[in-house]
């Protein structure tokens, strides 16, 4: 990074005058409808085969299998939920794409694009206010690229369903067990297109992350290397690669398992053309548990929740022919369950800082941790801490083990069925809804014996932003490298604190806008000497932070990560039952559905800020809504016995 006035003045001016509202629609994790929670799949083709009375029957049971393929659509809604207002509708980008997991697919109206740009763009270009700051990702400061997303979620499943009526003991009493084996695949379909590769001019200046500076050739070549968690070796720097919330580029991520085992115990009351029933129901978690390794991670099941609830159903034969071989029925069924606490692993952003999980944080240590800090800061700058030369994405320590519960989940079906002898045609509507999650940390302190994932000790990590972490001072007659203690709590994924404040290149080089800025000094025997920037002649004294603003566990935006969701689905199904059989009735059918998920947010904050992203008085009291939009085709077959 070449910290000089000419390189930074235009970008600082641009960012200081550009209005960009706080984004409240970012969801680091998307919990969509479980593949096992599908009342429409349960009722299609079964109207005349279950919940019936047979005069001489000792039992009434049915078994069926459903082979189904689901595929998401409206990928832009998934992208918007994951990244929010950072995304743009970017036109076609240069033809050459990176070979690092590039999908090489043409941009279209369903794609969303994320810009990555550094401080010092080439040819006097100015940084887009929505672009993510390249220096957060260990990229040269003249680097520029566009990452286009077109996410895809797919399911291949086989659903098992067993119904047993206890006719011998109690008319109308029944039990039902069901659930699917699922292969779930997710793909961000992330294509990175370079606009300007890093050059020698984009090297990091001495003091930015280490005393010697970093050549651009020692930094990442493209942003996807950072987002995929690749390693990086730099002299006198410890870089911790991204461990959680990684982006898997263009490759599929896949998980296979049994979603959840669902059971019902119910009773039906029948009378000529009417049928009414109710049940109690539960679900045992047999699917996968979120582990936060990847953004848009594959999921099988409901997030590993136990469920308990009840259902109500009814049927009305609206018309029946005289020979009773034709009839027209209306069916309605509603299920409501509570999802109990489940242990999950989630990645969180910092409050009022959407996407901050990908920001760069610096590790600091107390002065007593010699020989890390052999020359502690003195005077007004004596914070008691100094940087250690270790840097990490925020996600590495904002990923926590949590407890998640969901107050209520509802699944409602309203369906018409027309029957002509063995043929049936179902046409219906399905509503699914989930109240917002309640997320709590499994552990609420920063102590050693309370670590859920990655060490997150108190007074350890701070946002780096655009600050320089090292300066130089004359100690004992020698030029000595000095570790500072700067923090930039107002930095964002878009810009550092000095850039946000509109400072010029000189202000950036001397850390003018770090938290609680104090002129940095160290002891030289009985004297106090200034700590200066590496970049100026004559020398200019640098600022450090006192006190340092550390990231604490209370900064994690748990409320902002809580989501709710709903969807509206239409479906149809054609089937045939071989009713000429006396006791055994085989049946087979096929159908399709289209489900339209929610994609909105409800923000309780009365106002939004007008700077790129600064903290405000809102404690992220908003609940985002997301439901997966998907279409499905399926085959359903089985046998009924009475």
N, C-alpha and C positions, 0 to 999 in steps of 0.2 A: 504494500500500500504506500503510494507516494503521497505523503501528507503535505500538501502545499495549497496556497490560496487559489491558484488558477484551476487546480483540479477539482476543488470542492465548492467553489463559490456558487456556481450555477445550480448545483443540485441542492445545496442548503437553502438557497432562495426559493427554489421550486417547492421543496417540502414544507417550508415555513408558511407558504401562502396557499397550499392546496388543502381543500377540505375533504376529509375522509372519515366517515362516521364509524363509530365503534361497531364491529361486527358481532352480532349476538346469535348467529345462526350456525356456528361451527360446532360440530359434534365429533370428538376424537374417536368415538366408537358408535357403531350403528347396530342396535338390536332389532332385527326385523322379526316378523311373524314366524313362529316355529313351524317347521314342515309338518309337525304332528298335530297342530291346532287348525283343523280344517273341517268344519261341520258340513260344508257343501259336499266334500268328498265322501263323507259318511252316509249322507241321505240319498244321493243319486242312485237310481236303479233299484232301490230297496223298498219303495213305498208299499208294494204288494207282497213283500217277502218276509218282513219282520213286523213286530208289534201287532200280530194277528191272533185271533182265537180260532182253533180248529176243534170241532166237536169231539172227536174221538182221539185226539192226539194226546200222547203222554208227555211229549216235549216238542218244542219248536226251536230249531236252531238254524243258523246260517253262517257260512264262512265265505269270505271273499278276499281277493287280492286285487290291488290297484297298481298298475304300472304307470308312472307319471313322469313327464319331463316339464320342468319350469325354466323359464328364461326371462330375465329382467329386461325392461325397456325404459325409456326416459333416463339414459345414463347421466344426463346433465344434472338431474335432481340428486343423484348420489354424490356427484362431484361437489355440488353446491353445499350439501350437508357437511361434507368432510372439510372443505376449505373456505366456504363462505364468500365474502365480498372480495377476496384476493383474486378470484378468477375473472377472466375476461373472455369475451367471444373474439378470439384472435383469428385474423385472416390467415390464409395459406402462408406458411413460413418457408424459408429457403429450402431448396430441394434436398440438400445433404443432411442426413440425420445421423446421430451417433449410432454406433454399432452396439452400444451397451443396453441390451434389452429394449431396443427400439421396435415398436410395433409396425412402423412404416405404413400407417394408415392415414388416408387423407382426412383433413379436418372437415367437419360438417356441422350442421346446426345442433347436433347432440353432443358435441365436444365442448370442453372448457379448457382454457389455457392459463397456466401460471407462468409469469415472467420472473426470471432470476437475473438481477443486475447488480453490479458493484458500484462503489463510490465513484470511481474514475473512468467512466465510459470513454471510449475512443472517439476522436473527431469532434470533441465538444458536445457530444450527446448528453441529454439530461435524463436522469432516472425517472421512470414512471412511478407515480405515487403509490400504485398498488403492487409494484414488483417487490419480491422478497430480496433482502439484502444479501448479496453473494458472499460477503465476508462471514456471515453466520455459518456458511457451509464449507469453509476452508477453500474457497475459490479465489482466483486472482481478482483484484479490484477493478479490472477492466473487462471482466467476464460478463457475457450476456447470452441468455438462451431462453427458449420457450418450451415448457413441458405441457403437452396436451393429454388430457385424461378422457377416457371413454369407458367407464367402469362397467363390468358385466358380472352378474350373479346367476349361477345355474344350479339346478337340482335334478338329479336322477334318483327316483325313489320307488320302493315297493312297499305298499301299505298292507298290513295284515289286519283283518277285522273279523272277530268272532262274536256272534250273538247267540245267547242261550235263554230260552223262555222256560220258566218253571211251571208249566201248565199242570203237571201232576199234583203239585203242592198248593199253588196259589195262582188263580187266573190273573193274568196281567203282569205278574212279577217277572223281571228279566235281569240279566247281567250282560255286560258288553266289555270286551277287551280289544284294544286296537293300538296301532302305532306303526310308523314307517322306518325301514332301513334306508338311509339317505347317503348319497354322495353329493356333497356341496362343493362347488368350485367358485372361486372369486378371482377377479382379474381387474386391476386398475387400468390396464391398457395404457400405460404411461409412455409417451413418445417424447423424448427430448430432442429438440432441434437447435443446434448451435447457431447463434447470430453473430457473435464475436468471441472467438476462443481467447483464452488468457494469453497474454504476451509478457515480455520482459518488463514492460511498463506497468504491469499489474502486480509486480512483486510487492511483498509486504516490507515496509520500511523498518529499520532498527527501532525496537521499542514497542512495536505493535503487539506482537505476541511473544517475542523473545528479544534479547539484546542485539543479536547479530542481524536480524531481518531474515526474510524467507524469499528465495527465488520462486518465481511463478511456476517453474518446472517441478518444484517440490510440493506443490499444492495439487488438489484434485483437478483432473482434466474436465470433468463434467459434474453436474449437480447430482445425477442419479447415483454416482459413486458414493456420495454422502448419504443419500436417502436409502440406499441398499445396505448401509452399514459396513462399507469397506474400510480397511485400515489405512493409516497415513503415518509416515515416519519423517519427523522434522527434528533437526539438531536442537537439543536443549528444550524440547517441547514434548509433553505427554498428551497425546490426543486420544481420547476415548471414543471409539466409533459408535455410531448409533446402534443401540441394542433393541429398542422397542419402537413401535409405530413405524416400522420400516415400510418402504414402498417397494412392492415386488415387480415394478416395471411392467413388462408385457407377459410374464409367465403366470400360469394358473397356480393358485394355491388350493389344495384340496383336502377335505376331511370326510371320512366315512364312519357312520355309526348309526345306532338306533336312537331316533330323536327323543322320544320319551314314551313310556308305557302308560297308556290312559285306560281308566276303568270306570264303568258306570254301574250302579245298582238302582233300578227304577221300577215303576209300576205304571201300567196303562189301563185306562178306563175306556171301554168301547161301547158304542150304542149306535147300531145301524149305520148312519152316514157320518158319524162323528167319532173322533178318537182324541183323548186327552191323556198326557203322561207327564210325569216328573221324575227326576233322578237326583241322586247325589253322585258326584264324580271326583276323581283324583287323578293326579299324574305323578309318576315316579321319574326323576331325572336320570336318563341313561345316555344323554348326548354329551357334547363337548362343553368344556368350560373355557370362557374367554381367557387368553393368556397375554394379549397385547403385543405379541412380537411383531405383527404386521398390521398396517392400516388396511381396513376392509378385509379382516381375517375371515376365513371360512368358518361357518357355524353349523352345527347339527343340533337341533332342538331349541329349547327355550332359554338357554343360558344357565342350565343346570339348576333350575328351580323345582322344588316340590310345589304342587298345586292342589287346591281343594276348593270345591264349589258345588254348584247345582245347575240343573237344566230343566227347562220346561218345553214341552212340545205338544203340537196338536195337528189334527188333519180333518178336513171337511170334504166330503164327496159332494161337489156342487151339482153334478148331473150324472145320471146313470141310465143306460139304455134298458129297454124292457127285457132283453135277453141277458142283461148284466155282463155282457162281454166288452162293453165300452163304458168308460166313465172318466170324468174330469175332476181332479182333486186339487185342493189347495193345502199345502203343508207349511207349517211354521215351526221353527225350533230355535231356542235361545239358550246359550250356555254362558255362565259367568263363573270365573275362578279367581282366587287370590293366589299370587305367586310369593312364596315365603322367601326369607333371606337366603341368598346363595353367595358363596364365596367366589369372587372373580378377580381377575387382574386387569386393571384399566390404566390407560395413560391419560393424564390431565394437562390442560393448558393452565397458565397462570391467570388469575382473575383480571378481567378487562384486557387481556392480551390474547386474542384469538391466534391460534397456530403457534403460540410461543413454545410448544413442545419441541419445535425444531430450531429454536434460538440457541446461540452459543453461550455457555456459562463458564466462568473462571473459578478455579478452586483457590481459596485462601487458607492460610494457616496462621496460628498465633506466633508472635515474635519468639516465643520460647522454643519453637520448633527448629532450633539450630541443627545443622548448618544451613537450613533452607533460607533463613533470614539473618545473615551475619551482620547486616547494617540496617537496623530497624529505623523507621521514620521517627522523627522527634518533633518537639514543639507542637504547633496547632495541628500538624498532620499525623501525630502519633496515635493512630487508630488501634494499635496493638496487633494488627494483621498485615500481611503482605501476600502477594500472589505467589503461587508455587510453580507456575509454568505448566499446569495441567488444565486442560479445557475439555468440556463435555457438552453434548446436546442436553437440553433441559429434560427431554423425555427419559433419559437414562435414570434420573432420580425422581421424576414426577410420575413414574409408573408405580402404582401401589396396589397392594392386596386390599380389596374392599368387600363390603357386604352390600348386596343389592336386593331390594324387594320391590314388588309392583302391587299396588293396592287392588286393582281389578283388571281383568281381561275379559272382554265380551266377544261372543261369536254368534251372530244372528243370521238365520236363513229363512227366506220366504220364497216358496217354489210352487209352480203349477206343474201338474203331471197329467198327461193324457194317455190313457191305456186303451189299446185295441187288441183284445185277446192277449197274446204273449208279448206284444210290442208296447213299449212305453217311451214317451218323450218327456224329459224334464227340462224346464226352463225356469231359472231363478236368479235371485239376488242374494248376495252375502255381504254383511257388514262385519268387520273385525275392528276392535278398538282396544287400546292398552292405555291405562292411566299412567301418569309420569312416574318414573322410577324414584326411589329413595336410595341414595348412595351414602354410605358412611365408611370411614376408614376402619380397617380391622385394628389399627393401632393409631392413636392420636398424638404420639409424642415423637421427638427426634432422637431418642436415646439409642445406645448401641443394641440393647436387648429387644428393641422394638422395630427392627428392620424387616420390611416386607420383601423388598426386591433388591434395590441398590442402595448403598449407604447414603443417607440424607441427614447427616448430623447438623445440629444447629450451628450457625456461624461458620459455614463451610463454602457454600456456593453463592455467587452473585452474577447478575447479568453483565456481560462484557460490553455489548454495544459497540460504539466506535472509539472507545477509549484505548490509549496506549497503556500498557501494563508495566513498562520498564522505563527508567530514565538513567541519567549518568551524573555523577558528582565526583569532585576531587577530594579524596580521602587519603591522608598521609602522603600527599604529593602525587598520588596516582589517580588516573581516571578509573572510576569504579562503577560497575553496573549496579543499579539500585532497583529492587523490586518494590513497586508501589501497591497501594490498596484501593484502586478506583472501582467504583460500581456505578452502573447506570440503570436504576430501577425504572426509569421512564422510557428506556429503549424498547423497540418493538421489532417484530419480524421484518418490518419495512425499513427502519432507520435507527441509527443511534441517537443518544440524547442530544448531542451537540448539533447534529443535522436537524433534528426536530426543532431545536431552539433557534435555528437560523444562523448558527455560527459559521464564520468563514474557515478557510483552511488553517490559519494560525490558531484559531480557537480550538479546532479539533486536535491539532498537534500537541497542545499543552493541556488537554483535558479540561477545558474551561467549564463544561456543563456536566461533569460527573456529580454524583450525589454529594451534598455537603462539602463542596470544593474547598480545599485548604492548600496553600502553597506548600509543596513538599520540601522537607529538609532532613538532613541526617547529621550525626555528630562527627566532627573531625577533632579528636582529642577533646579539649575544653571548648572548642568552637563549634558553631553550627553553620553548615554550608548548604546551599541550595541544590536541589535535584533538578537538572535541566533536561530539555528534550535533546535527543540525538541529532535533530534536524536543522538547528539554527546556529548561525554565526553572524553577529554575536549571540551568545546563549540566551535562551528564554526559559524561565523557571516553570516547572510543571505543577499541575494540581493533582492531589490525591483526595480520597474520601475519608472524612472523619466526622461522624461515625460511618462505617460501611453499611450499606443497606443489603442485607443478606436475603436470599430466598428462604422462606420458612414454609413449613408444612401447611400453615394457615393460608398461604397464597394460592394453593391448589384450588382450581375452580370446579369443585364437586357439583355445585348447583347448576352451573352452566352445562355440565356434561349429562345431566339428567334429561331423559327424553321420554316422550310419549308418542303414540302413533295410531293411525287408523287407516283403513282401506275400504274401498267399495268394489265389489266384484260382481260380474255377471257371468253366468255359466249355463251350459246346456249339455244334455246327455241323451243318447239314444241307446236302448238296450232291448234284448229279446230274452224271454224266459220260456223254456220248453215246458209249458204247463200241462202237456198231455201225459207227463209222468205222474204216477199216483202219489208217491211219497217224496221222491227226490226231484227237485226242480233245479236243473242247471240254468245259469243265466250268463250273458255276456253283453257288454256294451262299450261304447266309446263316447268321449266328450271333449269339450274344450272350455277354457275360461279366460277372462281378461280381468286383471285386478289393478286398480288405480290407487296408489298409495299417497299418503299425505306428505307434504314438503313445505312446512311453514314454521314460523317461530312466534311466540307470544312474549313480548318484552315488557316487563313491569317497570323498567327504568323510565323516568319521566323525560329525560333529555339524553342526548348523545353529544359527545365531544366533537369539536370541529378541527382538531389537529389530527395528524395521522393516526395515532392511537395513544392517548394518555390515560392515566387512571382517572376515574370519576367516582362519584359517590354511590354508584350502583353496585350492589354485591352480587351481580349476575343472577338476579331473581327472575329468571325467564325459563320457560320450558319449551324446548324445541320439539317439533312434531316431525316424525319421519315414518313412512311406511313404504315398503318396497313395491314398486309397480312391476308386474310380471304377467306373462301369459303362460298357459299350460295346456297340454294335451294329455289324454290319459285313456287307458283301457282298463275296464273293470269286469271281473268275472268271478264266478263262484257257484255255490250250490246251497239251496235251502231244503230243509228236511222237516217234515211234520208227520 
